[in-house]
């Protein structure tokens, strides 16, 4: 008998997508909406078990690369 362990994850992901993140930075006026959009985008770009190795690698490079560019931009603006 094969067990399907993806049911709990998919239900939790659907609930999180439906409700969205809350509290903390997401509750700040002006910043919260942008932070929520960025969080949802990065969650959607997460590598899936059904993705091929090349797609997983491309998604990871894109996610980490764009995060690094964003941090660099914030550092430049701050300085």
Secondary structure, 3 states (H helix, E strand, C coil): CCCCCHHHHHHHHHHHHHHCCCCHHHHCCCCHHHHHHHHHHHHHCCCCCCCCHHHHHHHHHHHHHHHHHHHHHHHHHHC
